[in-house]
Amino acid sequence: MVAVLVTGGAGYIGAFTCRALRAAGYRAVAYDNLSTGHRQLAEDELIVGDIRDGRLLREILAAHKVGAVVHFAASTLARESVGDPAKFYDVNVGGQIALLEACRAAGVGTFVFSSSCSIYGMPRYVPVDENHPQQPISPYGRTKLVCEWMLRDYGIAYGLRYAALRYFNAAGGDGEGRIGEWHEPETHLIPLALSAAALGNPLPIFGTNHPTPDGTCVRDYIHVEDLARAHVLALDHLLRGGDSIELNLGTGTGQSVRQALDAVGRVVGRTVPTQSVEAHPGDPAQVFADTRCAGEALGFACARTDLDDIVASAWPFHRKLLGI
């Protein structure tokens, strides 16, 4: 049984990936400093530690005989990164350097990286494919791109084999209320809309006159369980001797903010109260993925694409957080 170190394993996507890895026959070792992750989400083995702690990482890789790494640990709020880029370069870039050097010392040469569609910046066309120009507009996006460059260079120099998986909008939960989105502060649309519907607090809609069918932003909402499954497929691919890959992960379909709010209203049974406000500067009108490469490289296709289903799977966990 291959042991897999999952950094950020007590976070939203990390916890789902630990579950998917175990179901696929791997031994998942979650590693998290709990600054944004939650111990309750880690269903199995959890080691508390910082991604920048190279000494501890080397000890863990050796003690657990780790054969591969799935790397989620990062600072992720793009707007926060504009005001505090030092934090993002320290955690995201510095943390990956510490992790890669620990892997090199331990002889771990298989690495799956949680990247982001933010590396593309403002879309010049949709759907966005892997050949789209990479011009991130935030320090967060730039740190993710730098981390991808690091992986390429480690691959050339040291033989690292890696998968860089560029997410679009992760969403959903396990439907049982055990694992779901839990950010403090929350910035993602679906959990915010669930709270607004349940509690009656108006939800700001940033821009209602975008050049989209209903005037609201269009995004690609991929179920978190599909994301987790894609990580397992990428790991399988690398461990079978497959080449390094850089892939988009999304559904390939855009859904508007209004469509998402309508789905929340149907699931909760209450209309989401809203308040129209000015769009954020630099927010693209629409972003969704070209998913063909993930299908060709991994045989990956999303199993859960219905927006009502995605929202319904998130609702039990969110109700628990709200205490209702």
Residue pairs with C-beta under 8 A, 6 or more apart in sequence:
1 25
1 26
1 27
2 26
2 27
2 67
2 68
2 239
3 26
3 27
3 29
3 64
3 65
3 66
3 67
4 21
4 26
4 27
4 28
4 29
4 66
4 67
4 68
4 69
4 70
4 235
5 29
5 31
5 60
5 61
5 64
5 66
5 68
5 69
5 70
6 14
6 17
6 18
6 21
6 28
6 29
6 30
6 31
6 69
6 70
6 72
7 14
7 31
7 32
7 51
7 69
7 70
7 71
7 72
7 73
7 99
8 14
8 31
8 32
8 37
8 51
8 71
8 72
8 73
8 74
8 114
9 15
9 17
9 18
9 28
9 29
9 30
9 31
9 32
9 37
9 42
9 46
9 72
10 30
10 32
10 34
10 37
10 38
10 39
10 41
10 42
10 46
11 32
11 36
11 37
11 38
11 41
11 72
11 73
12 41
12 170
12 179
12 180
12 181
12 182
12 183
12 224
13 72
13 114
13 167
13 170
13 224
13 227
13 228
14 30
14 32
14 37
14 70
14 72
14 73
15 30
15 37
15 41
15 42
15 43
15 179
16 174
16 179
16 224
16 225
16 227
16 228
17 28
17 70
17 72
17 227
17 228
17 231
17 232
18 28
18 30
18 42
18 43
18 44
19 28
19 43
19 179
19 228
20 225
20 228
20 229
20 231
20 232
21 27
21 28
21 70
21 231
21 232
21 235
22 28
22 44
24 232
24 236
26 232
26 235
28 44
28 45
29 45
29 47
29 60
29 64
29 66
30 42
30 44
30 45
30 46
30 47
31 46
31 47
31 49
31 51
31 57
31 60
31 73
32 42
32 46
32 47
32 48
32 49
32 73
33 48
33 49
33 50
33 51
33 73
34 48
36 75
36 76
36 183
36 184
38 182
39 46
41 179
41 182
43 178
43 179
47 60
49 56
49 57
49 60
50 56
50 95
51 57
51 73
51 74
51 91
51 95
51 96
51 98
51 99
52 90
52 91
52 94
52 95
52 98
53 98
54 98
54 99
54 101
54 102
57 98
57 99
57 102
58 102
58 105
58 106
60 66
61 102
61 103
61 105
61 106
61 108
62 106
66 106
66 108
67 108
67 110
67 239
68 108
68 110
68 111
68 112
68 235
68 238
68 239
69 99
69 103
69 108
69 110
69 111
69 112
70 112
70 114
70 231
70 235
71 96
71 99
71 111
71 112
71 113
71 114
72 114
73 91
73 95
74 91
74 92
74 95
74 114
74 143
74 144
75 81
75 87
75 88
75 91
75 92
75 140
76 140
77 140
77 187
78 118
78 138
78 140
78 141
79 138
79 187
79 280
80 87
80 88
80 140
81 87
81 88
81 138
81 139
81 140
81 143
82 138
82 139
85 139
88 139
88 140
88 143
89 139
89 143
92 140
92 143
92 144
92 146
92 147
93 143
93 146
93 147
93 150
96 113
96 147
96 150
97 150
100 111
100 150
100 151
100 154
100 160
102 108
103 109
103 111
103 160
104 154
104 158
109 158
109 159
109 160
109 161
110 161
110 162
110 235
110 238
110 239
111 151
111 160
111 161
111 162
111 163
111 238
112 162
112 163
112 165
112 231
112 234
112 235
112 238
113 147
113 148
113 151
113 162
113 163
113 164
113 165
114 165
114 167
115 144
115 147
115 148
115 164
115 165
115 166
115 167
115 246
116 140
116 141
116 144
116 166
116 167
117 128
117 166
117 167
117 168
117 248
117 250
117 287
117 289
118 136
118 137
118 138
118 140
118 141
118 144
119 134
119 136
119 141
119 144
119 145
119 148
119 166
120 128
120 132
120 133
120 134
120 135
120 136
120 166
121 133
121 134
121 135
121 136
121 137
121 141
122 135
122 137
122 282
122 284
123 132
123 284
123 286
123 287
124 132
124 133
125 132
126 254
126 286
126 287
126 288
127 252
127 288
127 289
127 290
127 291
128 248
128 287
128 288
128 289
128 290
129 248
129 290
129 292
129 293
130 166
130 246
130 247
130 248
130 290
130 293
134 145
136 142
136 144
136 145
137 282
148 164
148 246
151 160
151 162
151 164
151 244
152 244
154 160
154 162
155 161
155 162
155 244
160 244
161 238
161 242
161 243
161 244
162 238
162 244
162 245
163 234
163 235
163 237
163 238
163 244
163 245
163 246
163 247
164 245
164 246
164 247
165 227
165 230
165 231
165 234
165 247
165 249
166 246
166 247
166 248
166 249
167 222
167 227
167 249
167 250
168 219
168 220
168 221
168 222
168 248
168 249
168 250
168 251
168 287
168 288
168 289
169 188
169 189
169 219
169 220
169 221
169 222
169 250
170 181
170 188
170 222
170 224
170 227
171 181
171 188
171 190
171 221
171 222
171 223
171 224
171 310
171 311
171 314
172 180
172 190
172 221
172 223
172 224
172 225
172 304
172 310
172 311
172 313
172 314
173 179
173 180
173 181
173 224
173 313
173 314
173 315
173 316
173 317
173 318
174 180
174 225
174 313
174 317
175 312
175 313
175 316
176 316
177 316
177 317
177 319
177 320
178 317
179 317
180 191
180 314
180 316
180 317
180 318
180 321
181 188
181 190
181 191
181 224
181 314
181 317
181 318
182 317
182 321
183 191
186 192
186 195
189 219
189 257
189 260
190 221
190 260
190 264
190 310
190 311
190 314
191 314
191 318
192 203
193 203
193 260
193 261
193 264
193 272
194 264
194 267
194 268
194 311
194 314
194 315
194 318
195 201
195 318
195 322
196 202
196 203
196 272
196 273
196 274
197 264
197 265
197 268
197 270
197 271
197 272
197 273
198 268
198 270
198 318
198 319
198 322
198 324
199 322
200 270
200 273
201 273
202 273
202 274
202 275
203 261
203 272
203 273
203 274
203 275
204 274
204 275
204 276
204 277
205 216
205 257
205 258
205 261
205 274
205 275
205 276
205 277
206 217
206 277
206 278
206 279
206 280
206 283
207 215
207 216
207 217
207 277
207 278
207 279
207 280
207 283
208 215
208 216
208 276
209 215
210 216
210 217
210 218
210 279
210 285
210 286
211 285
212 218
212 256
212 285
212 286
213 256
214 256
214 258
214 259
215 258
216 256
216 257
216 258
217 256
217 257
217 279
217 283
217 284
217 285
217 286
218 254
218 255
218 256
218 257
218 285
218 286
218 287
218 288
219 254
219 255
219 257
219 286
219 287
219 288
220 250
220 251
220 252
220 253
220 254
220 255
220 287
220 288
220 289
221 251
221 255
221 260
221 307
221 310
222 249
222 250
222 251
222 302
223 302
223 303
223 304
223 305
223 309
223 310
223 313
225 303
225 304
225 313
226 249
226 302
226 303
226 304
227 249
229 300
229 303
230 247
230 249
230 294
230 298
230 300
233 298
233 299
233 300
234 245
234 247
234 298
237 245
237 297
237 298
238 244
242 297
245 293
245 297
245 298
247 293
247 294
247 297
247 298
248 289
248 290
248 291
248 293
248 294
249 289
249 291
249 294
249 300
250 288
250 289
250 291
250 302
251 288
251 289
251 291
251 302
251 305
252 288
252 289
252 290
252 291
252 302
253 288
253 305
254 286
254 287
254 288
255 307
259 307
260 307
260 311
261 272
261 274
263 307
263 308
263 310
263 311
264 272
264 311
265 271
265 272
266 308
266 311
267 308
267 311
267 312
267 315
268 315
291 300
291 301
291 302
294 300
295 301
304 310
304 313
